[in-house]
Amino acid sequence: ALCSWTTCPSHIPLESPASLVNTFTRIRFDPDTFNDETYAKSCAICSADFAASTASTAIVSPPCAAGRHVFHEQCLVGWFERARSCPLCRSRLDPAAGPGTVEPVDVELALAVELSLAS
């Protein structure tokens, strides 16, 4: 059987991307902390700036090794449909894989995700 986002190599079912992202910390937008020092000013997946007007779009912080990475919730769900790692530091975020493991950067995957989210 081929592996997909619903199964891992050991055939242990994985959480859906939305379910996994739903377990991450939600961060309330504050212009004083979204300053590229505490948190990034923009989502690294879609490149859109975080703003108070994005109240309907949750900002989430995954439990990656580097910490303090923030993304729009829906952007991260889209990313997780193709990869189970932090888009910035590549820490594996799949509970079945174990915490703190780093995946090699897959440039083609990153470009494909970026293009699919832009359309």
Secondary structure as UniProt FT lines:
FT   TURN            5..6
FT   TURN            9..10
FT   HELIX           17..21
FT   TURN            22..23
FT   STRAND          25..27
FT   TURN            31..33
FT   TURN            44..46
FT   HELIX           52..56
FT   STRAND          59..61
FT   STRAND          71..72
FT   HELIX           73..80
FT   TURN            81..82
FT   TURN            87..89
FT   STRAND          91..92
FT   HELIX           95..97
FT   TURN            99..100
FT   HELIX           107..118
//
